[in-house]
Each structure stands twice: as C-alpha cells, then as structure tokens.
Amino acid sequence: MSGISSVRGADTLVCSVETHLVLARALIARGDSAAASALLAATPSPEGKALPIAAMLRFRIASCLASGESSRRVEVCRRMDAQAAEVSRLGLVAFEKETRLARESIVKSTALNAR
C-alpha cells in the first residue's frame, strides 16, 4: 500500500508544482516578477525528488524568468546557459528551445530596461 500512496503523493506534488508554475508565468507576463518570485519560493522544489524531469526543468525556467527582473541577470543567464547545455546533452530538444527562449526574454527585458 505504501507504494501506491507514494505515487499519489508524487502526483499531488507534480500537480501542485505545475499549478504554481502556470500562476508564476502568468504573474511574470503581467510584469509582477516579485509576486512570481515569492510564489516560487513557497513552492516545493522538484529538485531531487522522484518526479518527471519536465517538472524540474519548468521550475528552473520559471525561477530564472522571475529572477531575471532582478539585478542578478548575469547569474540568471549563466544558469539558463547551464540548463540549455544539460537538456541538449540529454536530447530534450523542446526544453532546450524553451530554455533558450526564456534566456532571450531575459536578455531582451534587460535591454529594454536599460533604455
């Protein structure tokens, strides 16, 4: 029985993380990166858990997008580059593209804010 309950627990965690990620992306799209950062900080990280890799990668991307509005843009871009290299090495083309697009979005917003 414990195997079934652990699967249900993992499913619940994935749903919770995915829900928070959708909300965080909506907040970022509205320009409220502070609220998105706070939401992601309260979201249990999928890192190191027996969850689908997609949940972890989406969490990382959303975290970087939320942090991209802060003064740590160089660090965020480095994290995005590292993730792009990792997903490329794993052959996850869709996530490689999503990571690169998110990085470009951060760079673009930096350029716009500099004007």
N, C-alpha and C positions, 0 to 999 in steps of 0.2 A: 504494500500500500504506500510505503514512503516514496517509492519511485514515481508513482502517479502524482502524489502531492508535490514532489519537487518539479515535475514537468508543469503542473498547473501554476506553481509559483514562478517558474521561469516565464511562462506565457503571460502571466499577470505583469511581471516586471517589464517584459518586452512591450506590452500594450501601454503601460504607464510611461515608459521612455519614449515610445513613438508619439503618444499624445502630447507629451511635453515638447518634443521636437517640432511638431506641427505648430503648436502655440508659439514657441520661441521664434520660428521662422516668420510667422505672421507678425509678431512684435517687431522683428528686425525689419521686415518690409515696411512697417509703419514708421520706422525710424526710432523706435523705442528700444535701443540696444541695452540700456540699463535694466529695463524690466526683463528682457530676454536673458541677460546675464544672471540676474537674480533667480529667475525660474530654473535655468540650467544648473545653478549652484545648488538648488534644492532638489534637483533630480538625481536619483541614484545612478551613479556612473555604471555603464555596462562593461567597463574595463575589467578583465579578469574573471568574468562570470561566464557560465556555460550558456551563452546566448548567441544568436546568429551574428555573424560578423557585420552584417548590414546595420544592426542597431548601434554597434560600437562606432562604425565609420560615420554614420549620420550624426551621432552625438558629437564626435570630434569636429565635424564640419560646422555644425550649428554653434558649438562653443567658439570656434575660430571666427565665425561670422559675427557673433556677439562681441567678442573681444576686439575685433578689427576696428571698431569705432573708438577704441581707447588709444592711449598713447603707446601701446605695445605692438604697433603694427609690424615692425621688423621681426619681432619674435613670432607673431602670429603667422607671418608669411613663411618663416622658416619651418614652423610646424606643418603648414599646409604643403610645403615642398617635400618634407619628410613623408607625409601621408601619401602624397601623389606617387612618390618613389615606391613606397610599400605596396600600394594597391596595384601599381604597374608590375612589380615583381610577382605579385600573387595572381596576375592576369585578370583583375577585376576592372575591365575597361570602363564600365558605366560609372563606377566610383572614382576612377581616375579622372574622367571627364567632369564629374560633379565637383571633385576637389579642385581641379584647375579653374573651373568657372567661379567657384567661391573665392579662390585666391584673386582672380581677376577683378571680381566685385570689390574686394577689399582694397586692391591697388587703385581701382577707379575712384572709390569713395575718398581715398587719401588724396588723390589728385584734385578732385572737386573741392575738398575741404581746404586745400592749400591755396586756392584761388582767392 
